[in-house]
Amino acid sequence: MADNIHKHIIIAGGGTGGHIFPAIAIANALKQEDPDIKILFVGATGKMEMEKIPQAGYQIKGLDIAGFNRQSVIKNFALPFKLIKSFLQVRKIINEFKPDAVVGVGGYSSFPILRYAQTKNIASFIHESNSFAGKSNILLGKKAVKIFVATDGMEKFFPKNKIMITGNPVRKTIAASTATRNEALGFFGLKESKKTVLAVGGSLGARSINEALAAHLNEFAANGLQLIWQTGKSTAADFKHLGEGKENIWVNDFIKEMEMGYAAADIVISRAGAMAVTELCVAGKPTVFVPFPHAAEDHQTSNAMSLVNKDAALMVKDSDVKDQLVPTVIALSENESLQQSLQKNIHALAITNADEMIAKEILKNIQ
């Protein structure tokens, strides 16, 4: 069979796990629908996708590109040159791979490849994981075939007729988890008889959340609570030792088996990145969100508020976290009816087959 009869698809983007994990889930779903499909990833050189995508079994090409640096204008001096270079790299990749479609998942590298594909009339698709769309996706949306979004109310960013609400693709280990609460508590060496709080601030950690927990750590035991605390890699050294000798505290820099963390938890403290929000809807856990205030366009606050407005979560501002976070969690742990209503409302927003919906829609549009 000649290679040119197989569908060729480029998936572009990355920078964070919130872009990379959905991209891999979409690629896997495309393979499931059509095992002969050829998939090539395009990412930004030096970013985490260059490591994570090959680990998932896919080929990736890197672009020499960077985003606008808001902190240092001097560092933006080379930006026009990098953009020109990346467009030349993009032209070469597209001319050699000859894609039938290009899918952008967000991140620096998605813009030049989708922009070029659109000038060549190659079908382009966008996955916008946040409830506040990024600037490049808004620009690209005008000429995209379809825009897959996580939540309702996205007409203010994209043409209404192109929007399809699919939710965000979730890692299969979480979407299909069968772990029980007791099994998960055993995994962390904690007691079945006590309410358990899971605190996660993303893979790199959230200093404000960690500092608030550290300042009020003894209040967990005083209120009969256990804590599973993921400090994140960048702040681990400052906080990991605080759990020593405390049988109600499990603390480490990273939880690889996140499905166990969700299964053990009665209440979750989390940042409000798109994937965290999506996973918590699937896990169906009463959650206190602490949005990262410096995210682009403050999209984490938008993500959290879209749930708060549906009575599906609570929120504490990052600036109030030291005084309000632990008292909010303790009050929630004592309010069974609020826990139940939050659990019911957040779980009602769960979508577990987003990757499948996206893959089918892409293939339907490139026959």
C-alpha positions in Angstrom: 0.0 0.0 0.0 1.5 3.3 -1.0 2.1 5.7 1.9 0.2 8.6 0.2 -3.1 6.9 0.7 -2.8 7.2 4.5 -4.1 10.3 6.3 -1.3 12.5 7.6 -2.0 14.7 10.6 0.2 17.3 12.4 -0.5 18.0 16.1 1.2 21.3 17.2 1.7 22.9 20.6 2.9 22.2 24.1 4.9 24.0 26.8 2.9 22.6 29.7 1.3 19.3 30.7 -2.0 21.0 30.2 -1.3 21.1 26.5 0.8 18.0 26.1 -1.5 15.4 27.8 -4.6 16.3 25.8 -2.5 16.3 22.6 -1.3 12.7 23.3 -4.9 11.7 24.1 -6.1 13.1 20.8 -3.3 11.3 18.9 -4.1 8.0 20.6 -7.8 8.4 19.8 -7.0 9.2 16.1 -4.9 5.9 16.0 -7.8 4.0 17.6 -10.1 5.3 14.8 -7.6 4.8 12.0 -4.6 2.6 12.9 -2.8 3.5 9.6 -2.9 7.2 10.2 0.5 9.0 10.2 0.9 11.5 13.1 3.7 14.1 13.5 4.0 16.4 16.5 5.5 19.8 16.3 6.7 21.5 19.5 9.1 24.3 20.8 12.7 23.3 21.1 13.8 22.9 24.7 10.2 22.6 26.1 8.9 19.6 27.9 7.0 18.2 24.8 10.4 17.3 23.3 10.8 14.7 26.0 7.1 13.7 26.7 6.0 13.1 23.1 8.7 10.5 22.2 8.0 8.8 25.6 4.4 8.4 24.3 5.7 6.7 21.1 5.3 9.6 18.7 7.8 11.5 16.5 8.2 15.3 17.2 10.0 18.1 15.4 11.1 21.2 17.3 10.7 24.9 16.2 13.2 27.5 17.4 10.5 29.8 18.8 9.7 31.6 22.1 6.8 33.6 23.4 6.8 37.3 24.2 8.6 37.9 27.5 6.4 40.2 29.7 9.1 40.6 32.4 12.1 41.6 30.2 11.7 43.7 27.0 15.5 43.1 26.2 14.8 39.4 25.9 12.3 40.1 23.2 15.0 41.5 20.9 15.5 38.2 19.1 11.8 37.4 18.8 11.3 38.7 15.2 14.3 36.6 14.0 13.0 33.5 15.8 9.6 34.0 14.2 11.1 34.2 10.8 13.3 31.1 11.4 10.3 29.2 12.8 8.2 30.0 9.7 11.0 28.7 7.5 11.1 25.5 9.6 7.3 25.2 9.4 7.3 25.5 5.6 9.9 22.7 5.4 7.9 20.4 7.8 4.6 20.9 5.9 6.1 20.5 2.5 7.8 17.3 3.5 5.1 15.7 5.6 2.1 16.9 3.4 -0.5 16.9 6.2 -4.2 16.5 5.4 -5.0 18.4 8.7 -3.2 20.4 11.4 -4.4 20.4 15.0 -3.3 23.1 17.4 -3.5 22.5 21.2 -2.0 25.8 22.4 1.5 26.9 23.2 4.1 28.9 21.2 4.5 26.3 18.4 0.9 26.0 17.4 0.6 29.5 16.0 3.2 29.4 13.1 2.2 25.9 11.9 -1.5 26.5 11.9 -1.1 30.0 10.3 1.0 28.5 7.5 -1.4 25.6 7.0 -4.3 28.1 6.7 -2.5 30.0 3.9 -2.1 26.6 2.1 -5.8 25.7 2.6 -4.9 22.7 4.7 -7.7 21.9 7.2 -6.9 23.3 10.6 -8.5 22.5 14.0 -8.1 24.1 17.4 -8.4 22.7 20.9 -8.9 25.5 23.4 -8.7 23.9 26.9 -9.4 27.1 29.0 -12.6 29.0 29.5 -10.7 32.2 28.5 -9.2 31.8 25.0 -5.6 32.6 24.2 -4.8 35.4 21.7 -3.3 33.2 19.1 -6.2 30.8 19.2 -8.6 33.7 18.7 -6.7 34.8 15.6 -6.5 31.2 14.2 -10.1 30.5 15.0 -11.3 32.7 12.1 -10.1 30.3 9.5 -10.2 27.0 11.4 -12.6 24.2 10.3 -13.6 23.4 13.9 -12.8 24.7 17.3 -13.1 22.2 20.2 -13.7 23.9 23.5 -14.0 22.7 27.1 -16.9 24.8 28.3 -20.0 26.8 27.1 -19.9 30.5 26.6 -17.0 30.5 24.1 -18.9 32.5 21.4 -17.3 35.7 22.7 -13.9 34.4 21.3 -14.8 32.2 18.3 -17.3 32.0 15.4 -20.4 30.3 16.9 -20.9 27.9 14.0 -17.4 26.5 14.3 -17.5 25.7 18.1 -18.0 22.1 19.3 -18.1 21.6 23.1 -16.1 18.4 23.7 -14.5 19.1 27.1 -10.8 18.4 27.6 -9.2 15.0 26.9 -8.4 13.2 30.2 -5.6 10.7 30.9 -7.0 7.2 30.6 -5.5 6.3 34.0 -7.8 8.9 35.6 -10.9 8.6 33.3 -11.0 4.8 33.7 -9.7 4.5 37.3 -11.3 1.8 39.5 -9.3 2.6 42.6 -11.4 2.6 45.8 -11.0 5.1 48.6 -9.7 2.4 51.1 -7.2 1.0 48.6 -6.0 4.6 47.8 -5.7 5.5 51.6 -3.6 2.3 52.1 -1.4 3.4 49.2 -0.6 6.6 51.1 -0.4 4.9 54.5 -3.4 6.8 55.9 -6.4 5.9 57.9 -9.8 5.0 56.5 -11.7 6.5 59.4 -10.5 10.1 58.8 -11.5 12.7 56.3 -8.6 13.3 53.8 -7.6 16.5 52.0 -5.5 16.3 48.8 -3.4 19.5 48.0 -1.9 19.8 44.5 -0.4 22.9 43.0 0.6 21.5 39.6 3.8 19.6 38.6 6.1 22.5 39.6 4.3 23.4 42.7 2.4 26.4 44.1 4.4 28.4 46.7 1.4 30.3 48.0 -0.6 27.1 48.7 2.5 25.4 50.2 3.2 28.3 52.5 -0.5 28.4 53.7 -0.5 24.7 54.4 2.9 25.0 56.3 1.6 27.9 58.4 -1.5 25.9 59.5 -0.3 22.3 59.4 -1.2 21.5 63.0 -4.8 22.5 62.4 -5.3 19.4 60.2 -4.7 17.0 63.1 -6.6 19.3 65.6 -9.7 19.0 63.3 -9.3 15.2 62.7 -8.1 15.7 59.1 -5.4 13.9 57.0 -3.4 15.6 54.3 -1.9 14.3 51.1 0.4 17.1 50.0 2.1 17.3 46.6 4.6 20.1 47.1 5.7 20.2 43.4 9.4 19.9 42.4 10.5 23.5 42.6 9.5 24.0 46.2 10.0 20.5 47.6 13.1 21.2 49.6 11.3 23.9 51.7 8.3 21.8 52.6 8.9 18.0 52.4 10.5 17.7 55.8 7.4 19.3 57.5 5.5 16.0 57.3 8.1 14.0 59.3 6.7 12.4 62.4 3.1 13.4 61.6 1.1 10.2 60.9 -1.8 12.3 59.4 0.4 13.9 56.8 1.7 12.3 53.5 4.1 14.7 51.7 6.1 14.4 48.5 7.2 16.5 45.5 5.1 14.6 43.0 2.3 12.0 42.8 2.8 9.9 39.8 -0.4 7.8 40.5 -2.7 10.7 40.5 -5.8 8.4 40.3 -4.9 7.2 43.8 -4.7 10.8 45.0 -8.2 11.6 43.7 -9.6 8.3 45.0 -8.3 8.9 48.6 -9.5 12.5 48.8 -12.7 13.7 50.4 -11.7 17.4 49.6 -9.2 18.8 47.1 -7.1 22.0 47.1 -5.9 22.8 43.6 -4.7 25.4 41.1 -7.2 26.0 38.3 -5.3 25.0 35.2 -7.6 23.6 32.5 -6.5 20.0 33.0 -6.7 20.1 36.8 -10.3 21.4 36.4 -11.2 18.7 33.9 -9.7 15.9 36.0 -11.5 17.1 39.1 -14.8 17.1 37.2 -14.2 13.5 36.2 -13.1 12.5 39.8 -16.1 14.4 41.2 -14.5 15.9 44.2 -15.5 18.9 46.4 -12.7 21.3 45.5 -11.3 24.6 46.7 -9.6 26.3 43.8 -6.7 28.8 44.2 -6.1 30.2 40.7 -2.6 31.1 39.7 -2.9 34.9 39.4 -0.1 35.4 36.8 -1.5 32.9 34.1 -2.0 34.5 30.7 -5.2 36.6 30.6 -5.8 35.4 34.2 -7.4 32.3 32.6 -7.2 30.2 35.8 -9.6 32.6 37.5 -12.0 32.3 34.5 -11.6 28.5 34.7 -12.4 28.4 38.5 -15.3 31.0 38.2 -17.0 28.9 35.5 -17.4 26.2 38.2 -18.1 28.5 41.1 -20.9 30.1 39.2 -22.5 26.7 38.8 -22.2 25.9 42.5 -19.7 23.2 41.6 -16.6 24.5 43.5 -15.3 27.0 46.0 -12.5 29.5 45.3 -9.9 31.4 47.4 -7.9 34.1 45.8 -4.1 33.7 45.8 -3.7 36.9 47.7 -6.0 35.6 50.5 -4.6 32.1 50.6 -2.5 32.4 53.8 -5.4 33.5 56.0 -8.4 31.9 54.3 -7.4 28.6 52.6 -7.1 26.2 55.6 -10.1 27.7 57.5 -12.2 27.3 54.3 -11.1 23.7 53.9 -11.9 23.0 57.6 -15.3 24.6 57.4 -16.1 22.5 54.2 -14.9 19.3 56.0 -17.6 19.9 58.7 -20.4 20.7 56.2 -21.6 17.4 54.8 -24.5 18.9 52.7 -22.2 21.4 51.0 -19.7 18.6 50.2 -22.5 16.5 48.7 -23.9 19.4 46.5 -20.4 20.4 45.3 -19.6 16.7 44.5 -22.9 16.3 42.6 -22.5 19.6 40.6 -18.8 19.2 39.7 -19.4 15.6 38.6 -22.3 16.6 36.4 -19.8 18.7 34.3 -17.5 15.6 33.6 -16.9 14.5 30.0 -14.8 11.3 29.7 -14.8 10.8 25.9 -13.5 14.2 24.7 -10.5 12.6 22.8 -12.8 10.2 20.9 -15.3 13.1 20.0 -12.4 15.2 18.7 -10.8 12.4 16.7 -14.1 11.5 15.0 -14.8 15.1 14.1 -11.3 15.7 12.6 -11.5 12.5 10.5 -15.1 13.3 9.4 -13.9 16.7 8.0 -10.9 15.5 6.1 -12.4 12.6 4.1 
